[in-house]
C-alpha cells in the first residue's frame, strides 16, 4: 500500500517526501480531531468496576 502511494505521488524524491509528511499530518489530524472525539463516548474507559476480591 505504501509503495502504491509512493509511486502515485508526483515529483522527485524530495517532493514525494514532503507530500508524504503532509499526508501523515492530515491523517493524524483527522484522527485526533474527528475520529477519536467521536469514538470516545462509545468506548468503555469510564466504566470502571473495582471488586473487593471476596472476604475482607
PDB file of N, CA, C and O in Angstrom:
ATOM      1  N   UNK A   1       0.828  -1.191   0.000  1.00  0.00           N
ATOM      2  CA  UNK A   1       0.000   0.000   0.000  1.00  0.00           C
ATOM      3  C   UNK A   1       0.873   1.256   0.000  1.00  0.00           C
ATOM      4  O   UNK A   1       0.619   2.196  -0.753  1.00  0.00           O
ATOM      5  N   UNK A   2       1.901   1.264   0.849  1.00  0.00           N
ATOM      6  CA  UNK A   2       2.764   2.439   0.908  1.00  0.00           C
ATOM      7  C   UNK A   2       3.541   2.626  -0.383  1.00  0.00           C
ATOM      8  O   UNK A   2       3.786   3.754  -0.811  1.00  0.00           O
ATOM      9  N   UNK A   3       3.925   1.524  -1.000  1.00  0.00           N
ATOM     10  CA  UNK A   3       4.630   1.603  -2.280  1.00  0.00           C
ATOM     11  C   UNK A   3       3.694   2.161  -3.347  1.00  0.00           C
ATOM     12  O   UNK A   3       4.109   2.953  -4.193  1.00  0.00           O
ATOM     13  N   UNK A   4       2.427   1.744  -3.305  1.00  0.00           N
ATOM     14  CA  UNK A   4       1.453   2.247  -4.273  1.00  0.00           C
ATOM     15  C   UNK A   4       1.295   3.754  -4.125  1.00  0.00           C
ATOM     16  O   UNK A   4       1.269   4.478  -5.120  1.00  0.00           O
ATOM     17  N   UNK A   5       1.186   4.237  -2.867  1.00  0.00           N
ATOM     18  CA  UNK A   5       1.067   5.677  -2.631  1.00  0.00           C
ATOM     19  C   UNK A   5       2.319   6.395  -3.126  1.00  0.00           C
ATOM     20  O   UNK A   5       2.219   7.421  -3.798  1.00  0.00           O
ATOM     21  N   UNK A   6       3.486   5.870  -2.803  1.00  0.00           N
ATOM     22  CA  UNK A   6       4.749   6.489  -3.196  1.00  0.00           C
ATOM     23  C   UNK A   6       4.866   6.585  -4.712  1.00  0.00           C
ATOM     24  O   UNK A   6       5.318   7.600  -5.240  1.00  0.00           O
ATOM     25  N   UNK A   7       4.464   5.544  -5.400  1.00  0.00           N
ATOM     26  CA  UNK A   7       4.566   5.544  -6.865  1.00  0.00           C
ATOM     27  C   UNK A   7       3.594   6.517  -7.520  1.00  0.00           C
ATOM     28  O   UNK A   7       3.866   7.014  -8.613  1.00  0.00           O
ATOM     29  N   UNK A   8       2.480   6.794  -6.879  1.00  0.00           N
ATOM     30  CA  UNK A   8       1.474   7.659  -7.482  1.00  0.00           C
ATOM     31  C   UNK A   8       1.622   9.127  -7.102  1.00  0.00           C
ATOM     32  O   UNK A   8       0.891   9.971  -7.620  1.00  0.00           O
ATOM     33  N   UNK A   9       2.551   9.445  -6.211  1.00  0.00           N
ATOM     34  CA  UNK A   9       2.793  10.844  -5.885  1.00  0.00           C
ATOM     35  C   UNK A   9       3.650  11.473  -6.986  1.00  0.00           C
ATOM     36  O   UNK A   9       4.605  10.853  -7.454  1.00  0.00           O
ATOM     37  N   UNK A  10       3.322  12.681  -7.398  1.00  0.00           N
ATOM     38  CA  UNK A  10       4.118  13.324  -8.449  1.00  0.00           C
ATOM     39  C   UNK A  10       5.389  13.956  -7.889  1.00  0.00           C
ATOM     40  O   UNK A  10       5.473  14.255  -6.698  1.00  0.00           O
ATOM     41  N   UNK A  11       6.365  14.152  -8.755  1.00  0.00           N
ATOM     42  CA  UNK A  11       7.566  14.880  -8.380  1.00  0.00           C
ATOM     43  C   UNK A  11       8.753  13.974  -8.095  1.00  0.00           C
ATOM     44  O   UNK A  11       8.696  12.753  -8.240  1.00  0.00           O
ATOM     45  N   UNK A  12       9.835  14.636  -7.681  1.00  0.00           N
ATOM     46  CA  UNK A  12      11.055  13.896  -7.362  1.00  0.00           C
ATOM     47  C   UNK A  12      10.992  13.392  -5.915  1.00  0.00           C
ATOM     48  O   UNK A  12       9.954  13.492  -5.260  1.00  0.00           O
ATOM     49  N   UNK A  13      12.100  12.857  -5.434  1.00  0.00           N
ATOM     50  CA  UNK A  13      12.120  12.232  -4.110  1.00  0.00           C
ATOM     51  C   UNK A  13      11.815  13.230  -2.994  1.00  0.00           C
ATOM     52  O   UNK A  13      11.063  12.918  -2.070  1.00  0.00           O
ATOM     53  N   UNK A  14      12.396  14.434  -3.076  1.00  0.00           N
ATOM     54  CA  UNK A  14      12.158  15.431  -2.024  1.00  0.00           C
ATOM     55  C   UNK A  14      10.704  15.875  -1.980  1.00  0.00           C
ATOM     56  O   UNK A  14      10.127  16.036  -0.904  1.00  0.00           O
ATOM     57  N   UNK A  15      10.123  16.069  -3.140  1.00  0.00           N
ATOM     58  CA  UNK A  15       8.723  16.470  -3.205  1.00  0.00           C
ATOM     59  C   UNK A  15       7.805  15.355  -2.707  1.00  0.00           C
ATOM     60  O   UNK A  15       6.823  15.616  -2.012  1.00  0.00           O
ATOM     61  N   UNK A  16       8.128  14.118  -3.064  1.00  0.00           N
ATOM     62  CA  UNK A  16       7.350  12.981  -2.567  1.00  0.00           C
ATOM     63  C   UNK A  16       7.456  12.864  -1.053  1.00  0.00           C
ATOM     64  O   UNK A  16       6.462  12.580  -0.385  1.00  0.00           O
ATOM     65  N   UNK A  17       8.648  13.079  -0.504  1.00  0.00           N
ATOM     66  CA  UNK A  17       8.827  13.016   0.947  1.00  0.00           C
ATOM     67  C   UNK A  17       8.008  14.101   1.638  1.00  0.00           C
ATOM     68  O   UNK A  17       7.395  13.849   2.675  1.00  0.00           O
ATOM     69  N   UNK A  18       7.993  15.298   1.075  1.00  0.00           N
ATOM     70  CA  UNK A  18       7.195  16.389   1.634  1.00  0.00           C
ATOM     71  C   UNK A  18       5.702  16.065   1.558  1.00  0.00           C
ATOM     72  O   UNK A  18       4.966  16.311   2.513  1.00  0.00           O
ATOM     73  N   UNK A  19       5.258  15.524   0.442  1.00  0.00           N
ATOM     74  CA  UNK A  19       3.860  15.145   0.295  1.00  0.00           C
ATOM     75  C   UNK A  19       3.489  14.020   1.261  1.00  0.00           C
ATOM     76  O   UNK A  19       2.381  13.997   1.797  1.00  0.00           O
ATOM     77  N   UNK A  20       4.412  13.095   1.480  1.00  0.00           N
ATOM     78  CA  UNK A  20       4.167  12.014   2.430  1.00  0.00           C
ATOM     79  C   UNK A  20       4.016  12.558   3.838  1.00  0.00           C
ATOM     80  O   UNK A  20       3.121  12.127   4.566  1.00  0.00           O
ATOM     81  N   UNK A  21       4.858  13.486   4.240  1.00  0.00           N
ATOM     82  CA  UNK A  21       4.741  14.099   5.558  1.00  0.00           C
ATOM     83  C   UNK A  21       3.420  14.864   5.691  1.00  0.00           C
ATOM     84  O   UNK A  21       2.788  14.845   6.748  1.00  0.00           O
ATOM     85  N   UNK A  22       3.019  15.522   4.631  1.00  0.00           N
ATOM     86  CA  UNK A  22       1.748  16.238   4.632  1.00  0.00           C
ATOM     87  C   UNK A  22       0.571  15.268   4.772  1.00  0.00           C
ATOM     88  O   UNK A  22      -0.362  15.531   5.530  1.00  0.00           O
ATOM     89  N   UNK A  23       0.613  14.159   4.050  1.00  0.00           N
ATOM     90  CA  UNK A  23      -0.446  13.155   4.152  1.00  0.00           C
ATOM     91  C   UNK A  23      -0.516  12.554   5.556  1.00  0.00           C
ATOM     92  O   UNK A  23      -1.606  12.357   6.093  1.00  0.00           O
ATOM     93  N   UNK A  24       0.642  12.262   6.151  1.00  0.00           N
ATOM     94  CA  UNK A  24       0.681  11.722   7.508  1.00  0.00           C
ATOM     95  C   UNK A  24       0.109  12.732   8.487  1.00  0.00           C
ATOM     96  O   UNK A  24      -0.636  12.358   9.394  1.00  0.00           O
ATOM     97  N   UNK A  25       0.445  14.013   8.319  1.00  0.00           N
ATOM     98  CA  UNK A  25      -0.077  15.053   9.199  1.00  0.00           C
ATOM     99  C   UNK A  25      -1.592  15.178   9.075  1.00  0.00           C
ATOM    100  O   UNK A  25      -2.286  15.349  10.078  1.00  0.00           O
ATOM    101  N   UNK A  26      -2.100  15.094   7.868  1.00  0.00           N
ATOM    102  CA  UNK A  26      -3.544  15.181   7.654  1.00  0.00           C
ATOM    103  C   UNK A  26      -4.254  13.998   8.296  1.00  0.00           C
ATOM    104  O   UNK A  26      -5.281  14.174   8.952  1.00  0.00           O
ATOM    105  N   UNK A  27      -3.722  12.806   8.116  1.00  0.00           N
ATOM    106  CA  UNK A  27      -4.339  11.618   8.707  1.00  0.00           C
ATOM    107  C   UNK A  27      -4.330  11.709  10.224  1.00  0.00           C
ATOM    108  O   UNK A  27      -5.335  11.403  10.865  1.00  0.00           O
ATOM    109  N   UNK A  28      -3.209  12.126  10.811  1.00  0.00           N
ATOM    110  CA  UNK A  28      -3.128  12.271  12.265  1.00  0.00           C
ATOM    111  C   UNK A  28      -4.100  13.340  12.766  1.00  0.00           C
ATOM    112  O   UNK A  28      -4.742  13.153  13.799  1.00  0.00           O
ATOM    113  N   UNK A  29      -4.213  14.437  12.060  1.00  0.00           N
ATOM    114  CA  UNK A  29      -5.144  15.492  12.447  1.00  0.00           C
ATOM    115  C   UNK A  29      -6.594  15.036  12.394  1.00  0.00           C
ATOM    116  O   UNK A  29      -7.375  15.338  13.297  1.00  0.00           O
ATOM    117  N   UNK A  30      -6.956  14.318  11.353  1.00  0.00           N
ATOM    118  CA  UNK A  30      -8.324  13.810  11.250  1.00  0.00           C
ATOM    119  C   UNK A  30      -8.607  12.819  12.373  1.00  0.00           C
ATOM    120  O   UNK A  30      -9.686  12.839  12.965  1.00  0.00           O
ATOM    121  N   UNK A  31      -7.640  11.950  12.666  1.00  0.00           N
ATOM    122  CA  UNK A  31      -7.832  11.017  13.772  1.00  0.00           C
ATOM    123  C   UNK A  31      -7.966  11.752  15.097  1.00  0.00           C
ATOM    124  O   UNK A  31      -8.844  11.427  15.896  1.00  0.00           O
ATOM    125  N   UNK A  32      -7.116  12.729  15.340  1.00  0.00           N
ATOM    126  CA  UNK A  32      -7.090  13.430  16.614  1.00  0.00           C
ATOM    127  C   UNK A  32      -8.320  14.303  16.829  1.00  0.00           C
ATOM    128  O   UNK A  32      -8.855  14.346  17.937  1.00  0.00           O
ATOM    129  N   UNK A  33      -8.775  14.995  15.797  1.00  0.00           N
ATOM    130  CA  UNK A  33      -9.840  15.970  15.966  1.00  0.00           C
ATOM    131  C   UNK A  33     -11.223  15.490  15.541  1.00  0.00           C
ATOM    132  O   UNK A  33     -12.219  16.129  15.879  1.00  0.00           O
ATOM    133  N   UNK A  34     -11.310  14.381  14.809  1.00  0.00           N
ATOM    134  CA  UNK A  34     -12.612  13.910  14.338  1.00  0.00           C
ATOM    135  C   UNK A  34     -12.927  12.509  14.859  1.00  0.00           C
ATOM    136  O   UNK A  34     -13.943  12.306  15.524  1.00  0.00           O
ATOM    137  N   UNK A  35     -12.069  11.555  14.564  1.00  0.00           N
ATOM    138  CA  UNK A  35     -12.381  10.154  14.857  1.00  0.00           C
ATOM    139  C   UNK A  35     -12.333   9.863  16.351  1.00  0.00           C
ATOM    140  O   UNK A  35     -13.271   9.273  16.886  1.00  0.00           O
ATOM    141  N   UNK A  36     -11.267  10.262  17.036  1.00  0.00           N
ATOM    142  CA  UNK A  36     -11.150   9.952  18.458  1.00  0.00           C
ATOM    143  C   UNK A  36     -12.216  10.657  19.302  1.00  0.00           C
ATOM    144  O   UNK A  36     -12.776  10.016  20.193  1.00  0.00           O
ATOM    145  N   UNK A  37     -12.528  11.932  19.076  1.00  0.00           N
ATOM    146  CA  UNK A  37     -13.634  12.528  19.846  1.00  0.00           C
ATOM    147  C   UNK A  37     -14.991  11.860  19.565  1.00  0.00           C
ATOM    148  O   UNK A  37     -15.834  11.769  20.458  1.00  0.00           O
ATOM    149  N   UNK A  38     -15.197  11.399  18.339  1.00  0.00           N
ATOM    150  CA  UNK A  38     -16.443  10.705  18.019  1.00  0.00           C
ATOM    151  C   UNK A  38     -16.512   9.343  18.721  1.00  0.00           C
ATOM    152  O   UNK A  38     -17.573   8.954  19.209  1.00  0.00           O
ATOM    153  N   UNK A  39     -15.392   8.619  18.773  1.00  0.00           N
ATOM    154  CA  UNK A  39     -15.376   7.270  19.329  1.00  0.00           C
ATOM    155  C   UNK A  39     -15.265   7.247  20.851  1.00  0.00           C
ATOM    156  O   UNK A  39     -15.639   6.250  21.469  1.00  0.00           O
ATOM    157  N   UNK A  40     -14.772   8.293  21.464  1.00  0.00           N
ATOM    158  CA  UNK A  40     -14.509   8.302  22.899  1.00  0.00           C
ATOM    159  C   UNK A  40     -15.749   8.032  23.760  1.00  0.00           C
ATOM    160  O   UNK A  40     -15.632   7.267  24.717  1.00  0.00           O
ATOM    161  N   UNK A  41     -16.918   8.603  23.489  1.00  0.00           N
ATOM    162  CA  UNK A  41     -18.092   8.270  24.315  1.00  0.00           C
ATOM    163  C   UNK A  41     -18.565   6.826  24.140  1.00  0.00           C
ATOM    164  O   UNK A  41     -19.250   6.291  25.012  1.00  0.00           O
ATOM    165  N   UNK A  42     -18.207   6.197  23.029  1.00  0.00           N
ATOM    166  CA  UNK A  42     -18.643   4.837  22.752  1.00  0.00           C
ATOM    167  C   UNK A  42     -17.726   3.783  23.369  1.00  0.00           C
ATOM    168  O   UNK A  42     -18.076   2.603  23.384  1.00  0.00           O
ATOM    169  N   UNK A  43     -16.568   4.181  23.873  1.00  0.00           N
ATOM    170  CA  UNK A  43     -15.615   3.242  24.459  1.00  0.00           C
ATOM    171  C   UNK A  43     -15.810   3.153  25.968  1.00  0.00           C
ATOM    172  O   UNK A  43     -16.172   4.144  26.601  1.00  0.00           O
ATOM    173  N   UNK A  44     -15.576   1.983  26.551  1.00  0.00           N
ATOM    174  CA  UNK A  44     -15.882   1.783  27.973  1.00  0.00           C
ATOM    175  C   UNK A  44     -14.755   2.174  28.924  1.00  0.00           C
ATOM    176  O   UNK A  44     -14.544   1.473  29.914  1.00  0.00           O
ATOM    177  N   UNK A  45     -14.029   3.245  28.676  1.00  0.00           N
ATOM    178  CA  UNK A  45     -12.915   3.618  29.539  1.00  0.00           C
ATOM    179  C   UNK A  45     -13.380   4.135  30.900  1.00  0.00           C
ATOM    180  O   UNK A  45     -12.652   4.002  31.884  1.00  0.00           O
ATOM    181  N   UNK A  46     -14.570   4.720  30.978  1.00  0.00           N
ATOM    182  CA  UNK A  46     -15.055   5.275  32.233  1.00  0.00           C
ATOM    183  C   UNK A  46     -15.923   4.299  33.018  1.00  0.00           C
ATOM    184  O   UNK A  46     -16.383   4.634  34.109  1.00  0.00           O
ATOM    185  N   UNK A  47     -16.156   3.100  32.490  1.00  0.00           N
ATOM    186  CA  UNK A  47     -16.945   2.100  33.192  1.00  0.00           C
ATOM    187  C   UNK A  47     -16.016   1.217  34.024  1.00  0.00           C
ATOM    188  O   UNK A  47     -15.752   0.070  33.664  1.00  0.00           O
ATOM    189  N   UNK A  48     -15.534   1.747  35.113  1.00  0.00           N
ATOM    190  CA  UNK A  48     -14.568   1.048  35.946  1.00  0.00           C
ATOM    191  C   UNK A  48     -15.307   0.397  37.122  1.00  0.00           C
ATOM    192  O   UNK A  48     -16.083   1.052  37.817  1.00  0.00           O
ATOM    193  N   UNK A  49     -15.059  -0.873  37.329  1.00  0.00           N
ATOM    194  CA  UNK A  49     -15.637  -1.602  38.451  1.00  0.00           C
ATOM    195  C   UNK A  49     -14.497  -2.154  39.287  1.00  0.00           C
ATOM    196  O   UNK A  49     -13.615  -2.846  38.779  1.00  0.00           O
ATOM    197  N   UNK A  50     -14.524  -1.840  40.574  1.00  0.00           N
ATOM    198  CA  UNK A  50     -13.490  -2.345  41.476  1.00  0.00           C
ATOM    199  C   UNK A  50     -14.149  -3.368  42.383  1.00  0.00           C
ATOM    200  O   UNK A  50     -15.076  -3.058  43.130  1.00  0.00           O
ATOM    201  N   UNK A  51     -13.651  -4.594  42.301  1.00  0.00           N
ATOM    202  CA  UNK A  51     -14.183  -5.676  43.117  1.00  0.00           C
ATOM    203  C   UNK A  51     -13.323  -5.829  44.360  1.00  0.00           C
ATOM    204  O   UNK A  51     -12.098  -5.728  44.295  1.00  0.00           O
ATOM    205  N   UNK A  52     -13.971  -6.075  45.491  1.00  0.00           N
ATOM    206  CA  UNK A  52     -13.224  -6.179  46.753  1.00  0.00           C
ATOM    207  C   UNK A  52     -12.428  -7.487  46.813  1.00  0.00           C
ATOM    208  O   UNK A  52     -11.552  -7.626  47.666  1.00  0.00           O
ATOM    209  N   UNK A  53     -12.705  -8.419  45.951  1.00  0.00           N
ATOM    210  CA  UNK A  53     -11.906  -9.631  45.909  1.00  0.00           C
ATOM    211  C   UNK A  53     -12.376 -10.716  46.845  1.00  0.00           C
ATOM    212  O   UNK A  53     -11.668 -11.707  47.023  1.00  0.00           O
ATOM    213  N   UNK A  54     -13.528 -10.578  47.447  1.00  0.00           N
ATOM    214  CA  UNK A  54     -14.041 -11.645  48.294  1.00  0.00           C
ATOM    215  C   UNK A  54     -14.140 -11.249  49.748  1.00  0.00           C
ATOM    216  O   UNK A  54     -14.883 -10.328  50.088  1.00  0.00           O
ATOM    217  N   UNK A  55     -13.410 -11.922  50.608  1.00  0.00           N
ATOM    218  CA  UNK A  55     -13.521 -11.707  52.050  1.00  0.00           C
ATOM    219  C   UNK A  55     -12.637 -10.583  52.525  1.00  0.00           C
ATOM    220  O   UNK A  55     -11.463 -10.499  52.163  1.00  0.00           O
ATOM    221  N   UNK A  56     -13.206  -9.726  53.333  1.00  0.00           N
ATOM    222  CA  UNK A  56     -12.431  -8.659  53.953  1.00  0.00           C
ATOM    223  C   UNK A  56     -12.871  -8.461  55.357  1.00  0.00           C
ATOM    224  O   UNK A  56     -12.336  -7.600  56.056  1.00  0.00           O
TER     225      UNK A  56
END
